[in-house]
Amino acid sequence: MTTVQISLNSIDKVKAFVNAITQFEYDFDLISGRYVIDAKSIMGIFSLDLSKPIDLAIHSEGNEAEILEVLKPYLV
């Protein structure tokens, strides 16, 4: 598992982020304080405080380089 910080500070960024990660079969969790939600859930993302960076937990088996390349526009 890899954890990175991302910024989703606009509606367009949230939509593009969800579209980007749904191409992967792995699980992604967004962690904000004590809340953990499925990163592929657009409704779940909008329930978080998006004004500050959020931790993204990537549950993959050795494919982190490709995933991080796709996530580059959102990384803090």
Biopython code that builds the backbone (N, CA, C, O; Angstrom):
import numpy as np
from Bio.PDB.StructureBuilder import StructureBuilder

atoms = [
    (1, "MET", "N", (0.843, -1.183, 0.000)),
    (1, "MET", "CA", (0.000, 0.000, 0.000)),
    (1, "MET", "C", (0.888, 1.247, 0.000)),
    (1, "MET", "O", (1.882, 1.315, 0.723)),
    (2, "THR", "N", (0.517, 2.213, -0.810)),
    (2, "THR", "CA", (1.213, 3.489, -0.896)),
    (2, "THR", "C", (0.249, 4.590, -0.503)),
    (2, "THR", "O", (-0.929, 4.535, -0.854)),
    (3, "THR", "N", (0.735, 5.598, 0.226)),
    (3, "THR", "CA", (-0.103, 6.742, 0.596)),
    (3, "THR", "C", (0.536, 8.018, 0.081)),
    (3, "THR", "O", (1.724, 8.261, 0.296)),
    (4, "VAL", "N", (-0.265, 8.837, -0.606)),
    (4, "VAL", "CA", (0.184, 10.129, -1.117)),
    (4, "VAL", "C", (-0.841, 11.187, -0.748)),
    (4, "VAL", "O", (-1.987, 10.865, -0.436)),
    (5, "GLN", "N", (-0.430, 12.458, -0.782)),
    (5, "GLN", "CA", (-1.364, 13.540, -0.531)),
    (5, "GLN", "C", (-1.793, 14.134, -1.859)),
    (5, "GLN", "O", (-0.975, 14.366, -2.749)),
    (6, "ILE", "N", (-3.114, 14.378, -1.980)),
    (6, "ILE", "CA", (-3.646, 14.970, -3.203)),
    (6, "ILE", "C", (-4.490, 16.187, -2.853)),
    (6, "ILE", "O", (-4.926, 16.358, -1.714)),
    (7, "SER", "N", (-4.708, 17.024, -3.856)),
    (7, "SER", "CA", (-5.555, 18.205, -3.703)),
    (7, "SER", "C", (-6.676, 18.121, -4.719)),
    (7, "SER", "O", (-6.428, 17.995, -5.918)),
    (8, "LEU", "N", (-7.918, 18.191, -4.240)),
    (8, "LEU", "CA", (-9.103, 18.168, -5.108)),
    (8, "LEU", "C", (-9.937, 19.408, -4.778)),
    (8, "LEU", "O", (-11.001, 19.307, -4.168)),
    (9, "ASN", "N", (-9.443, 20.574, -5.187)),
    (9, "ASN", "CA", (-10.058, 21.823, -4.752)),
    (9, "ASN", "C", (-11.057, 22.425, -5.739)),
    (9, "ASN", "O", (-11.414, 23.596, -5.612)),
    (10, "SER", "N", (-11.514, 21.643, -6.721)),
    (10, "SER", "CA", (-12.565, 22.121, -7.620)),
    (10, "SER", "C", (-13.414, 20.940, -8.093)),
    (10, "SER", "O", (-12.979, 19.789, -8.059)),
    (11, "ILE", "N", (-14.621, 21.249, -8.530)),
    (11, "ILE", "CA", (-15.537, 20.203, -8.995)),
    (11, "ILE", "C", (-14.951, 19.488, -10.218)),
    (11, "ILE", "O", (-15.039, 18.265, -10.330)),
    (12, "ASP", "N", (-14.353, 20.261, -11.131)),
    (12, "ASP", "CA", (-13.763, 19.653, -12.331)),
    (12, "ASP", "C", (-12.615, 18.715, -11.979)),
    (12, "ASP", "O", (-12.451, 17.666, -12.601)),
    (13, "LYS", "N", (-11.812, 19.099, -10.968)),
    (13, "LYS", "CA", (-10.706, 18.243, -10.534)),
    (13, "LYS", "C", (-11.231, 16.934, -9.948)),
    (13, "LYS", "O", (-10.656, 15.873, -10.192)),
    (14, "VAL", "N", (-12.314, 17.000, -9.179)),
    (14, "VAL", "CA", (-12.896, 15.791, -8.585)),
    (14, "VAL", "C", (-13.383, 14.859, -9.692)),
    (14, "VAL", "O", (-13.101, 13.661, -9.655)),
    (15, "LYS", "N", (-14.100, 15.385, -10.662)),
    (15, "LYS", "CA", (-14.611, 14.551, -11.757)),
    (15, "LYS", "C", (-13.470, 13.921, -12.551)),
    (15, "LYS", "O", (-13.521, 12.734, -12.873)),
    (16, "ALA", "N", (-12.447, 14.704, -12.864)),
    (16, "ALA", "CA", (-11.311, 14.175, -13.625)),
    (16, "ALA", "C", (-10.552, 13.125, -12.814)),
    (16, "ALA", "O", (-10.100, 12.122, -13.367)),
    (17, "PHE", "N", (-10.410, 13.351, -11.493)),
    (17, "PHE", "CA", (-9.731, 12.396, -10.622)),
    (17, "PHE", "C", (-10.463, 11.055, -10.601)),
    (17, "PHE", "O", (-9.839, 10.006, -10.755)),
    (18, "VAL", "N", (-11.771, 11.086, -10.414)),
    (18, "VAL", "CA", (-12.560, 9.839, -10.368)),
    (18, "VAL", "C", (-12.455, 9.114, -11.706)),
    (18, "VAL", "O", (-12.299, 7.893, -11.733)),
    (19, "ASN", "N", (-12.539, 9.845, -12.814)),
    (19, "ASN", "CA", (-12.396, 9.215, -14.141)),
    (19, "ASN", "C", (-11.016, 8.591, -14.312)),
    (19, "ASN", "O", (-10.880, 7.529, -14.919)),
    (20, "ALA", "N", (-9.987, 9.257, -13.773)),
    (20, "ALA", "CA", (-8.617, 8.747, -13.914)),
    (20, "ALA", "C", (-8.400, 7.453, -13.142)),
    (20, "ALA", "O", (-7.776, 6.525, -13.657)),
    (21, "ILE", "N", (-8.907, 7.375, -11.909)),
    (21, "ILE", "CA", (-8.615, 6.179, -11.102)),
    (21, "ILE", "C", (-9.558, 5.013, -11.378)),
    (21, "ILE", "O", (-9.244, 3.876, -11.025)),
    (22, "THR", "N", (-10.709, 5.271, -12.001)),
    (22, "THR", "CA", (-11.606, 4.143, -12.295)),
    (22, "THR", "C", (-11.052, 3.237, -13.379)),
    (22, "THR", "O", (-11.572, 2.139, -13.581)),
    (23, "GLN", "N", (-9.996, 3.672, -14.093)),
    (23, "GLN", "CA", (-9.386, 2.796, -15.095)),
    (23, "GLN", "C", (-8.548, 1.687, -14.452)),
    (23, "GLN", "O", (-8.157, 0.734, -15.128)),
    (24, "PHE", "N", (-8.272, 1.809, -13.153)),
    (24, "PHE", "CA", (-7.501, 0.790, -12.434)),
    (24, "PHE", "C", (-8.443, -0.105, -11.629)),
    (24, "PHE", "O", (-9.462, 0.355, -11.115)),
    (25, "GLU", "N", (-8.094, -1.377, -11.527)),
    (25, "GLU", "CA", (-8.919, -2.325, -10.778)),
    (25, "GLU", "C", (-8.636, -2.295, -9.283)),
    (25, "GLU", "O", (-9.360, -2.916, -8.505)),
    (26, "TYR", "N", (-7.593, -1.579, -8.870)),
    (26, "TYR", "CA", (-7.195, -1.557, -7.464)),
    (26, "TYR", "C", (-8.161, -0.716, -6.635)),
    (26, "TYR", "O", (-8.947, 0.071, -7.163)),
    (27, "ASP", "N", (-8.075, -0.910, -5.308)),
    (27, "ASP", "CA", (-8.872, -0.102, -4.389)),
    (27, "ASP", "C", (-8.099, 1.155, -4.023)),
    (27, "ASP", "O", (-6.882, 1.125, -3.841)),
    (28, "PHE", "N", (-8.830, 2.263, -3.918)),
    (28, "PHE", "CA", (-8.277, 3.544, -3.518)),
    (28, "PHE", "C", (-9.145, 4.095, -2.394)),
    (28, "PHE", "O", (-10.370, 4.116, -2.515)),
    (29, "ASP", "N", (-8.529, 4.539, -1.305)),
    (29, "ASP", "CA", (-9.263, 5.136, -0.194)),
    (29, "ASP", "C", (-8.776, 6.558, 0.031)),
    (29, "ASP", "O", (-7.577, 6.832, -0.020)),
    (30, "LEU", "N", (-9.723, 7.462, 0.281)),
    (30, "LEU", "CA", (-9.370, 8.819, 0.668)),
    (30, "LEU", "C", (-9.540, 8.933, 2.175)),
    (30, "LEU", "O", (-10.563, 8.517, 2.720)),
    (31, "ILE", "N", (-8.546, 9.493, 2.848)),
    (31, "ILE", "CA", (-8.540, 9.577, 4.304)),
    (31, "ILE", "C", (-8.457, 11.049, 4.698)),
    (31, "ILE", "O", (-7.487, 11.737, 4.380)),
    (32, "SER", "N", (-9.473, 11.512, 5.384)),
    (32, "SER", "CA", (-9.526, 12.897, 5.861)),
    (32, "SER", "C", (-9.929, 12.855, 7.323)),
    (32, "SER", "O", (-11.096, 12.643, 7.651)),
    (33, "GLY", "N", (-8.948, 13.061, 8.204)),
    (33, "GLY", "CA", (-9.234, 12.948, 9.638)),
    (33, "GLY", "C", (-9.605, 11.529, 9.979)),
    (33, "GLY", "O", (-8.841, 10.598, 9.720)),
    (34, "ARG", "N", (-10.786, 11.357, 10.563)),
    (34, "ARG", "CA", (-11.229, 10.003, 10.928)),
    (34, "ARG", "C", (-12.126, 9.358, 9.881)),
    (34, "ARG", "O", (-12.636, 8.255, 10.082)),
    (35, "TYR", "N", (-12.315, 10.050, 8.767)),
    (35, "TYR", "CA", (-13.170, 9.526, 7.703)),
    (35, "TYR", "C", (-12.335, 8.832, 6.628)),
    (35, "TYR", "O", (-11.307, 9.346, 6.187)),
    (36, "VAL", "N", (-12.802, 7.650, 6.218)),
    (36, "VAL", "CA", (-12.180, 6.904, 5.123)),
    (36, "VAL", "C", (-13.291, 6.578, 4.130)),
    (36, "VAL", "O", (-14.273, 5.922, 4.478)),
    (37, "ILE", "N", (-13.128, 7.040, 2.897)),
    (37, "ILE", "CA", (-14.154, 6.780, 1.883)),
    (37, "ILE", "C", (-13.512, 6.184, 0.637)),
    (37, "ILE", "O", (-12.308, 6.313, 0.419)),
    (38, "ASP", "N", (-14.334, 5.533, -0.172)),
    (38, "ASP", "CA", (-13.883, 4.965, -1.442)),
    (38, "ASP", "C", (-13.584, 6.118, -2.403)),
    (38, "ASP", "O", (-14.465, 6.932, -2.678)),
    (39, "ALA", "N", (-12.370, 6.195, -2.908)),
    (39, "ALA", "CA", (-11.968, 7.296, -3.781)),
    (39, "ALA", "C", (-12.672, 7.256, -5.143)),
    (39, "ALA", "O", (-12.631, 8.239, -5.883)),
    (40, "LYS", "N", (-13.303, 6.154, -5.474)),
    (40, "LYS", "CA", (-14.025, 6.067, -6.745)),
    (40, "LYS", "C", (-15.471, 6.544, -6.602)),
    (40, "LYS", "O", (-16.227, 6.521, -7.573)),
    (41, "SER", "N", (-15.859, 6.975, -5.405)),
    (41, "SER", "CA", (-17.212, 7.459, -5.139)),
    (41, "SER", "C", (-17.232, 8.982, -5.172)),
    (41, "SER", "O", (-16.714, 9.643, -4.272)),
    (42, "ILE", "N", (-17.834, 9.522, -6.214)),
    (42, "ILE", "CA", (-17.871, 10.974, -6.354)),
    (42, "ILE", "C", (-18.684, 11.613, -5.226)),
    (42, "ILE", "O", (-18.336, 12.689, -4.740)),
    (43, "MET", "N", (-19.755, 10.958, -4.816)),
    (43, "MET", "CA", (-20.574, 11.489, -3.710)),
    (43, "MET", "C", (-19.790, 11.448, -2.397)),
    (43, "MET", "O", (-19.879, 12.367, -1.583)),
    (44, "GLY", "N", (-19.032, 10.388, -2.203)),
    (44, "GLY", "CA", (-18.207, 10.288, -1.001)),
    (44, "GLY", "C", (-17.164, 11.385, -0.933)),
    (44, "GLY", "O", (-16.912, 11.949, 0.132)),
    (45, "ILE", "N", (-16.554, 11.689, -2.077)),
    (45, "ILE", "CA", (-15.527, 12.738, -2.114)),
    (45, "ILE", "C", (-16.126, 14.082, -1.728)),
    (45, "ILE", "O", (-15.509, 14.844, -0.983)),
    (46, "PHE", "N", (-17.319, 14.380, -2.224)),
    (46, "PHE", "CA", (-17.939, 15.669, -1.913)),
    (46, "PHE", "C", (-18.378, 15.771, -0.456)),
    (46, "PHE", "O", (-18.728, 16.859, 0.002)),
    (47, "SER", "N", (-18.368, 14.664, 0.280)),
    (47, "SER", "CA", (-18.698, 14.721, 1.707)),
    (47, "SER", "C", (-17.486, 15.117, 2.554)),
    (47, "SER", "O", (-17.619, 15.352, 3.755)),
    (48, "LEU", "N", (-16.301, 15.193, 1.930)),
    (48, "LEU", "CA", (-15.075, 15.541, 2.645)),
    (48, "LEU", "C", (-14.796, 17.039, 2.553)),
    (48, "LEU", "O", (-15.350, 17.736, 1.702)),
    (49, "ASP", "N", (-13.927, 17.522, 3.444)),
    (49, "ASP", "CA", (-13.453, 18.901, 3.394)),
    (49, "ASP", "C", (-12.375, 18.989, 2.321)),
    (49, "ASP", "O", (-11.251, 18.531, 2.526)),
    (50, "LEU", "N", (-12.716, 19.577, 1.179)),
    (50, "LEU", "CA", (-11.803, 19.611, 0.037)),
    (50, "LEU", "C", (-10.923, 20.859, 0.017)),
    (50, "LEU", "O", (-10.185, 21.079, -0.944)),
    (51, "SER", "N", (-10.993, 21.667, 1.056)),
    (51, "SER", "CA", (-10.205, 22.900, 1.086)),
    (51, "SER", "C", (-8.746, 22.658, 1.448)),
    (51, "SER", "O", (-7.909, 23.547, 1.291)),
    (52, "LYS", "N", (-8.437, 21.453, 1.936)),
    (52, "LYS", "CA", (-7.048, 21.124, 2.278)),
    (52, "LYS", "C", (-6.693, 19.766, 1.671)),
    (52, "LYS", "O", (-7.584, 19.005, 1.294)),
    (53, "PRO", "N", (-5.399, 19.460, 1.575)),
    (53, "PRO", "CA", (-4.989, 18.180, 0.975)),
    (53, "PRO", "C", (-5.554, 16.970, 1.732)),
    (53, "PRO", "O", (-5.786, 17.018, 2.939)),
    (54, "ILE", "N", (-5.764, 15.894, 0.980)),
    (54, "ILE", "CA", (-6.345, 14.657, 1.499)),
    (54, "ILE", "C", (-5.352, 13.528, 1.234)),
    (54, "ILE", "O", (-4.659, 13.529, 0.217)),
    (55, "ASP", "N", (-5.286, 12.565, 2.153)),
    (55, "ASP", "CA", (-4.428, 11.395, 1.958)),
    (55, "ASP", "C", (-5.143, 10.385, 1.067)),
    (55, "ASP", "O", (-6.322, 10.094, 1.266)),
    (56, "LEU", "N", (-4.424, 9.857, 0.090)),
    (56, "LEU", "CA", (-4.943, 8.824, -0.802)),
    (56, "LEU", "C", (-4.147, 7.550, -0.568)),
    (56, "LEU", "O", (-2.935, 7.520, -0.779)),
    (57, "ALA", "N", (-4.834, 6.493, -0.130)),
    (57, "ALA", "CA", (-4.204, 5.188, 0.067)),
    (57, "ALA", "C", (-4.455, 4.348, -1.188)),
    (57, "ALA", "O", (-5.598, 4.124, -1.589)),
    (58, "ILE", "N", (-3.359, 3.891, -1.794)),
    (58, "ILE", "CA", (-3.435, 3.101, -3.021)),
    (58, "ILE", "C", (-3.127, 1.650, -2.663)),
    (58, "ILE", "O", (-2.028, 1.336, -2.208)),
    (59, "HIS", "N", (-4.100, 0.770, -2.871)),
    (59, "HIS", "CA", (-3.933, -0.650, -2.541)),
    (59, "HIS", "C", (-3.622, -1.414, -3.830)),
    (59, "HIS", "O", (-4.514, -2.001, -4.442)),
    (60, "SER", "N", (-2.355, -1.402, -4.234)),
    (60, "SER", "CA", (-1.964, -2.079, -5.475)),
    (60, "SER", "C", (-0.795, -3.011, -5.203)),
    (60, "SER", "O", (-0.136, -2.940, -4.166)),
    (61, "GLU", "N", (-0.565, -3.879, -6.162)),
    (61, "GLU", "CA", (0.551, -4.814, -6.038)),
    (61, "GLU", "C", (1.627, -4.456, -7.058)),
    (61, "GLU", "O", (1.688, -5.052, -8.134)),
    (62, "GLY", "N", (2.469, -3.491, -6.725)),
    (62, "GLY", "CA", (3.637, -3.197, -7.532)),
    (62, "GLY", "C", (3.419, -2.380, -8.792)),
    (62, "GLY", "O", (4.307, -2.341, -9.643)),
    (63, "ASN", "N", (2.293, -1.735, -8.945)),
    (63, "ASN", "CA", (2.024, -0.953, -10.145)),
    (63, "ASN", "C", (1.995, 0.547, -9.835)),
    (63, "ASN", "O", (1.362, 1.323, -10.552)),
    (64, "GLU", "N", (2.686, 0.949, -8.761)),
    (64, "GLU", "CA", (2.591, 2.322, -8.269)),
    (64, "GLU", "C", (3.074, 3.360, -9.276)),
    (64, "GLU", "O", (2.494, 4.443, -9.357)),
    (65, "ALA", "N", (4.117, 3.063, -10.042)),
    (65, "ALA", "CA", (4.675, 4.045, -10.981)),
    (65, "ALA", "C", (3.635, 4.493, -12.006)),
    (65, "ALA", "O", (3.499, 5.686, -12.278)),
    (66, "GLU", "N", (2.916, 3.551, -12.563)),
    (66, "GLU", "CA", (1.881, 3.884, -13.557)),
    (66, "GLU", "C", (0.754, 4.687, -12.916)),
    (66, "GLU", "O", (0.265, 5.652, -13.504)),
    (67, "ILE", "N", (0.342, 4.292, -11.715)),
    (67, "ILE", "CA", (-0.737, 4.991, -11.012)),
    (67, "ILE", "C", (-0.309, 6.417, -10.664)),
    (67, "ILE", "O", (-1.078, 7.359, -10.859)),
    (68, "LEU", "N", (0.909, 6.580, -10.151)),
    (68, "LEU", "CA", (1.390, 7.907, -9.769)),
    (68, "LEU", "C", (1.533, 8.820, -10.981)),
    (68, "LEU", "O", (1.362, 10.033, -10.864)),
    (69, "GLU", "N", (1.843, 8.254, -12.139)),
    (69, "GLU", "CA", (1.921, 9.063, -13.365)),
    (69, "GLU", "C", (0.551, 9.642, -13.704)),
    (69, "GLU", "O", (0.442, 10.808, -14.085)),
    (70, "VAL", "N", (-0.495, 8.824, -13.565)),
    (70, "VAL", "CA", (-1.862, 9.281, -13.836)),
    (70, "VAL", "C", (-2.302, 10.312, -12.794)),
    (70, "VAL", "O", (-3.042, 11.244, -13.109)),
    (71, "LEU", "N", (-1.846, 10.141, -11.560)),
    (71, "LEU", "CA", (-2.256, 11.037, -10.471)),
    (71, "LEU", "C", (-1.429, 12.313, -10.378)),
    (71, "LEU", "O", (-1.711, 13.158, -9.528)),
    (72, "LYS", "N", (-0.428, 12.475, -11.215)),
    (72, "LYS", "CA", (0.490, 13.623, -11.140)),
    (72, "LYS", "C", (-0.213, 14.979, -11.035)),
    (72, "LYS", "O", (0.242, 15.820, -10.258)),
    (73, "PRO", "N", (-1.309, 15.240, -11.782)),
    (73, "PRO", "CA", (-1.953, 16.568, -11.671)),
    (73, "PRO", "C", (-2.595, 16.848, -10.307)),
    (73, "PRO", "O", (-2.903, 17.997, -9.990)),
    (74, "TYR", "N", (-2.794, 15.809, -9.510)),
    (74, "TYR", "CA", (-3.490, 15.976, -8.228)),
    (74, "TYR", "C", (-2.561, 15.923, -7.020)),
    (74, "TYR", "O", (-2.970, 16.262, -5.909)),
    (75, "LEU", "N", (-1.323, 15.505, -7.225)),
    (75, "LEU", "CA", (-0.382, 15.355, -6.111)),
    (75, "LEU", "C", (0.016, 16.705, -5.545)),
    (75, "LEU", "O", (0.177, 17.686, -6.271)),
    (76, "VAL", "N", (0.171, 16.728, -4.225)),
    (76, "VAL", "CA", (0.580, 17.966, -3.540)),
    (76, "VAL", "C", (2.092, 18.055, -3.527)),
    (76, "VAL", "O", (2.649, 19.018, -3.000)),
]
sb = StructureBuilder()
sb.init_structure("model")
sb.init_model(0)
sb.init_chain("A")
sb.init_seg("    ")
for serial, (resi, resn, name, xyz) in enumerate(atoms, 1):
    if name == "N":
        sb.init_residue(resn, " ", resi, " ")
    sb.init_atom(name, np.array(xyz, "f"), 0.0, 1.0, " ", f" {name:<3s}", serial, name[0])
structure = sb.get_structure()
